[in-house]
Amino acid sequence: MILVFGGAYQGKLDYVLERFAFTRDDVHFCEDGMVALETDKRVIYGFENWLLALVRAEFDVQSCVDTLLPSLADKIIVTTDVSAGIVPLDTAIRAWREEVGRATTKLAQRSDEVIRMFVGIPTKLK
């Protein structure tokens, strides 16, 4: 597994597409409200959106992540780091931020490679 994370609009997807010579057809885009995560594509983009859908649907997010981990072993996961900034007042969004942090930590621990994107510059952390 390869994890690519960073803030919004930092070039994460462009980096993945260029580095691995993929097209958008190789990417599963996690859309708002999408509880089902398809793992048939090589790249999963917007992992944090899937987690938000789980929080809003009141699923046990970490159990869902744990169940999914084996099917992610050969994937590139692209997610936005939502940990910075002002802590939201909305309890669901605050819970989502916590779940994103926990899930991203699990993904990073199991990844062969972890890349942080900042201002379009990839930095290999692992």
C-alpha positions as CSV (number, residue, x, y, z in Angstrom):
1,M,0.0,0.0,0.0
2,I,1.1,3.6,-0.7
3,L,-0.5,6.4,1.3
4,V,-0.4,9.9,-0.2
5,F,-1.8,12.7,2.1
6,G,-1.7,16.4,2.4
7,G,-3.8,19.5,2.6
8,A,-6.5,20.3,0.1
9,Y,-5.3,21.4,-3.4
10,Q,-1.7,20.4,-2.8
11,G,-1.4,18.3,-6.0
12,K,-1.9,14.8,-4.5
13,L,-3.8,13.3,-7.4
14,D,-1.7,14.9,-10.1
15,Y,1.4,13.5,-8.4
16,V,0.0,10.0,-8.3
17,L,-1.3,10.1,-11.9
18,E,2.1,11.3,-13.1
19,R,4.3,9.1,-11.0
20,F,2.5,5.9,-11.8
21,A,1.4,6.8,-15.3
22,F,-2.3,6.3,-14.4
23,T,-5.3,8.1,-15.8
24,R,-8.5,9.2,-14.1
25,D,-10.0,5.9,-15.2
26,D,-7.6,4.1,-12.7
27,V,-9.1,6.1,-9.8
28,H,-12.0,5.4,-7.6
29,F,-13.3,8.8,-6.4
30,C,-15.0,8.7,-3.0
31,E,-18.0,10.9,-3.4
32,D,-19.9,12.7,-0.7
33,G,-22.3,10.3,1.1
34,M,-20.8,7.2,-0.6
35,V,-20.8,4.5,2.1
36,A,-19.7,1.7,-0.3
37,L,-16.0,1.8,-1.1
38,E,-15.0,0.1,-4.4
39,T,-11.6,-1.5,-4.4
40,D,-11.5,-2.6,-8.0
41,K,-9.4,0.5,-9.1
42,R,-5.7,0.9,-8.4
43,V,-6.1,4.4,-6.7
44,I,-8.6,5.4,-4.1
45,Y,-9.0,9.2,-4.0
46,G,-10.8,11.1,-1.3
47,F,-10.6,8.5,1.4
48,E,-11.6,11.1,4.0
49,N,-14.9,11.5,2.1
50,W,-15.7,7.8,2.6
51,L,-14.9,8.2,6.3
52,L,-17.3,11.2,6.5
53,A,-20.1,9.1,5.0
54,L,-19.5,6.4,7.6
55,V,-19.6,8.9,10.4
56,R,-22.8,10.4,9.1
57,A,-24.4,7.0,8.7
58,E,-23.3,6.2,12.3
59,F,-21.1,3.2,11.4
60,D,-18.3,2.0,13.6
61,V,-15.7,3.6,11.4
62,Q,-12.6,1.9,12.7
63,S,-14.2,-1.5,12.3
64,C,-15.0,-0.7,8.7
65,V,-11.4,0.4,8.1
66,D,-10.1,-2.8,9.8
67,T,-12.3,-4.9,7.6
68,L,-11.2,-3.1,4.4
69,L,-7.4,-3.1,5.1
70,P,-6.6,-6.5,3.5
71,S,-8.2,-5.3,0.2
72,L,-6.1,-2.1,0.3
73,A,-2.7,-3.9,0.4
74,D,-2.0,-3.2,-3.3
75,K,-3.7,0.2,-3.6
76,I,-2.6,3.8,-3.5
77,I,-4.7,5.7,-1.0
78,V,-5.0,9.5,-1.5
79,T,-6.5,11.4,1.4
80,T,-6.7,15.0,2.6
81,D,-5.2,15.9,5.9
82,V,-8.0,17.5,7.9
83,S,-6.2,17.7,11.2
84,A,-5.1,21.3,10.9
85,G,-7.1,24.4,11.6
86,I,-9.8,25.4,13.9
87,V,-11.6,22.5,15.7
88,P,-15.2,22.4,14.3
89,L,-18.1,23.1,16.6
90,D,-20.2,20.5,14.8
91,T,-19.9,17.3,16.8
92,A,-20.2,15.0,13.7
93,I,-17.5,16.9,11.8
94,R,-15.3,16.9,15.0
95,A,-15.8,13.1,15.2
96,W,-15.0,12.8,11.5
97,R,-11.7,14.6,12.0
98,E,-10.8,12.2,14.8
99,E,-11.7,9.2,12.7
100,V,-9.7,10.5,9.8
101,G,-6.7,10.8,12.1
102,R,-7.1,7.3,13.5
103,A,-7.7,5.7,10.0
104,T,-4.7,7.6,8.4
105,T,-2.5,6.4,11.2
106,K,-3.5,2.8,10.5
107,L,-3.0,3.2,6.8
108,A,0.5,4.7,7.4
109,Q,1.5,1.9,9.7
110,R,0.6,-0.7,7.1
111,S,1.9,1.2,4.1
112,D,5.1,0.4,2.3
113,E,5.4,4.0,1.4
114,V,4.0,7.2,2.9
115,I,4.2,10.5,0.9
116,R,3.2,13.9,2.2
117,M,2.3,16.5,-0.4
118,F,2.8,20.2,0.5
119,V,2.6,22.9,-2.1
120,G,3.0,20.4,-4.9
121,I,6.2,18.9,-3.4
122,P,6.2,15.2,-2.4
123,T,8.1,14.3,0.7
124,K,8.7,10.6,1.4
125,L,8.1,10.0,5.1
126,K,8.4,6.2,4.9
